[in-house]
Amino acid sequence: AQTVTQSQPEMSVQEAETVTLSCTYDTSESDYYLFWYKQPPSRQMILVIRQEAYKQQNATENRFSVNFQKAAKSFSLKISDSQLGDAAMYFCAYRSPYGGSQGNLIFGKGTKLSVKP
Amino acid sequence: GAVVSQHPSRVICKSGTSVKIECRSLDFQATTMFWYRQFPKQSLMLMATSNEGSKATYEQGVEKDKFLINHASLTLSTLTVTSAHPEDSSFYICSAPKTGDWETQYFGPGTRLLVL
């Protein structure tokens, strides 16, 4: 079975600075998808960034980028120029390559990010 | 983007009653929907997979007779918590990928259930 581990329960960053959230996973599958989701106090899950395992290039979405190390099974999220609105719980998630009823997400325990003004 | 709604957003009920939570995909069809439960300050745990026109698939440890799931159409899945007890109090979230586009899941805003 696949597992996702986030070893940082809480992180803090100064506004405008850069912070990196860690995530490791375990799987025997060679193809899969990895995600970072943000959950603000409203509890609405918001997709931050997505990475397909078959792509060597790291995904980037504006201020958000990932460092995907497939051999090490590591998938960290870097937030540049942190903003107050970035404060939230961040969940790393894994998904098998299959669709349909096998397409559920497996979540890590989350990292609570605080942004100091 | 695609929109998923949940109703109600929050519900308070007495112990022993049943509560129905609806999950709707508003602008796309979803043959599969997922139901997650999230306890305070914890992660999302998959409860069951809802399949349109067939029986739901439950995760180990989730009582199918207690958490009834019905996926009657391509845009609606319902979760009914039967004979609710205080330990069922939690945040319930549904998600759905677009049929034919499995890469991204769209989440509902969640339902907060409090059983007194």
Interface residues (C-beta under 8 A of the other chain):
Chain A: Y33 S42 R43 Q44 M45 L47 R50 E52 F91 R95 Y98 G99 G100 S101 G103 N104 L105 I106 F107 G108 K109 G110
Chain B: T31 T32 F34 Q38 Q42 S43 L44 M45 L46 T49 N51 T57 F91 I93 S95 P97 W102 E103 T104 Q105 F107 P109 G110
